[in-house]
Amino acid sequence: MTGLQDAGPLRILIAPSRYVQGPGALGLLAGQLEVLGIKRPLLMGGPTSLSVSKPLIDAGCTEKGIETESTEFKRECTYDEVARIAEVCVSKECDAIISIGGGKGIDAGKAAATGTAIDIGVVPANRMSSFPTDKLERYSLQGKLSKFGADVPKIVVPTIAATDAPCSALTVMYSWEHVYQTFLVYPTNPTMVAVDTNIIASAPARFLVSGMGDALATWFEADMTFRTNGVNMPGGSPPMTALAIARLCFDTLLRYGVQARIAVEANATTPAMEKVVEANILLSGLGFESGGLSAAHGIHNGMTSLEAKMKDIDYAGLKRPPMHGELVAFGTQCEMVLEDRDTEFIRSVMRFCKTVGLPSTFADIGLKGITENDIEAAAHACAKDVLLSTMNRAYPEPDAEGHFYPWAAIRDAMKAVNAMGEAFPDISHPEYTGMKSMSTPGSY
């Protein structure tokens, strides 16, 4: 063997073909569609997202001679819902799917638009088709390849900045009961991501804060993947660019996060808010996918096993169960403990979480009074998630029970974070002047 074959895994970075952000972006979306040659897109989203976004998109499309069709998202990203959206696209002869809304709607639209995907878990037999096995080698997590989408361009219009899903080439799949099942990986990222920050600013602040929680994990997970010689989502080594993006994401959140939250609470679009929206959606999207995932998201995945026991949390006028980014933020603090980060560093990150309104205790994620048995059950579920395989101290191979990581260590990390969170002073929404960029041993 010679050349690159001797050098180990290739460094791979993947990204959307086009990213557009700013106030009034949806009114100008038709011009972007025209450049891409799209003439008949299917608009897909929940009733609220469609009612807000469709008139803005349609007004520009009418001027450009672009016809649109629409269908409502049924609230959960399941295989059945993905198949339904794809069928609507094909039957109406649409040449793109524009996914409008939050994380699940966006994920469902991406899945419905794609032509091929690798499914990491088990898929119903009628969704499967054969595919050359050598095509799987580019992916870090090799699974069966499905072919079920409409095979049209994927266009994403997030109406909230609650996750880093918009830019990614993957979809997280759930059951109708909102239990995490698996994720799908695609050969390409969205053709375009368009973010209208006027719409983002009009959404409840809790969505933006949840997005900060999702983005907070990006640098920790990319850093850990890099240090353990792990692989990123497209199956390569994280390039330096991905680590730099992930670190910029982290620094942006700590510098501008509180200002952005205050702006959105006032339904205002400000420079700080624009920066945090870009961090939540673009920087985190590129950073997690090309940098790699680790314990923070693996712990999130395992914690969803307790979904039925989580109580609604009332924050910033929005009462609902814990959101994806909120659980990821809790998982990030657990990952810091598992990594044995410096105590003062952990407290600094925890202070940020407390200040912007991200969880640090079981009570914060709707699990007040959680039992020891439930903690252990969740720890087992977390340890069985493949994302834990990129952690230091991960097992070379899953143990007899399917654990990638010592489950007791995860249990103890969760209890330690909860104890620190309970002992931390209540500093929610104080006078805040910002935090300095932080570094710790092990950073690049």
Disulfide bonds with the S-S distance in Angstrom:
none
